[in-house]
Amino acid sequence: MDESEFDPLGFLPPERTQPAKLYLISPQEVGGAFPDRLKAALESGIAAAFQLRVKDVEEHELARLAGPLQRVCADANVAFIVNDSMALAKRLGADGVHLGQSDGDIREARALLGPSAQIGKTCHDSRHLAMEAGEAGADYVAFGAFYPTTTKPSNYRPAPSILSWWSAVFEIPCVAIGGITPDNAKPLVDAGADFIAVCQAVWGKDDPAAGVSAFESVLSA
């Protein structure tokens, strides 16, 4: 295999010893029947994490909505991650927090949430930002958007090679995010992504369990 298929500097991803996992990101609407949809999506065991990403909802109301979802995740042994808000993650006793580039400092989050919290950082298409996140103690770094997405539009378009570079050089897991579907996930898995973050590819389906299962053969490739 030509190394340049993965990275212009010659980095090939380490040989995969286990399948990649799904990292589910919530839709905007998480009330009503959504806890049951989440439970169905997690039953297969393919997903390892669920991120609560709901915008423009007051913290008290979001905490109320989060309760049932957090219990579903706990029952399925899936990490419950809060997007952006360290304060909400602390309030809920969440498993961790995911921070965008403008959402706070990793060291501050660690001090607030403790040594066992899973702290992730958005790094867009930047190797520099990813290395900074790793040095600050991030538990994972997220690259993307790899494909066009309506969930969180982004002008960043990293090549899959950034996943190969990261996984070859660093032990901290990496997450691929942005417009990922069962049809376009394989290059990211092949390049070394430890987690594939998805939203619409699952929640846009009438049957979210089927949406998750559609990724199974790609993740183990």
C-alpha positions, 0 to 999 in steps of 0.5 A, a space after each residue: 500500500 502506498 504510504 501517501 494514501 494515508 499521510 504525505 509524511 509517510 505515517 501509516 496508522 497502527 494495525 487495528 486490534 479492535 473495531 472502531 466504535 461509534 460516538 453518538 451525538 444527540 439531535 437538538 430535540 431530546 425530549 419526548 420519545 427520544 430516551 427510548 430511541 437512544 436505548 434502541 440505538 445503544 442495544 447493539 453495543 456498537 456505540 461507546 459514547 453519547 454526547 448531549 449537544 443541545 443548543 439554546 436551552 437553559 441549564 436547568 431545563 437541559 439538566 431535566 432532559 438529561 436525566 433519562 438519557 444519562 440513565 439509559 447510557 449508564 444502563 448500557 455502559 456507554 459514556 455520557 458526555 456533555 458538550 461545551 459546558 463544564 458546569 453542566 457536566 459537573 452538575 450532572 456528574 457526567 462521564 465527561 465533557 467535550 470542549 470546542 476551541 472556544 469552550 474552555 481550558 482542558 486543565 480547568 475542566 480537569 480541575 473541576 471534573 476530576 481525574 476520571 472525567 473524559 475530556 475531549 477537544 475539537 481540533 478541526 484540521 490542526 495538528 498543532 491544536 491536537 498536540 496542544 490538547 494532548 499536552 494539556 491532558 485531553 483524553 481524546 481529540 476530535 478532527 473534522 468536519 471530514 464531509 459536509 454536514 448540516 448538524 454543525 456546518 464547518 469550513 474545516 476539511 481535514 484529509 483522512 491522513 491527519 488520523 493516520 499521523 495522530 494514531 501513529 504518533 500518539 496513544 490518545 484516541 482520535 475521533 472523526 466527525 462531520 457528515 459521516 455515514 455508513 457509505 463514507 466512513 471506511 476511509 476514516 476507519 482505515 486511516 486510524 480513527 478510534 471513534 466515528 462521531 455520527 448524528 443524522 446518520 442515526 437520528 435521521 432514521 425512523 429506526 435508530 437501531 438500524 442506523 447504528 447497525 449499518 455502521 457495524 461492517 465498516 467499523 470492523 473493516 
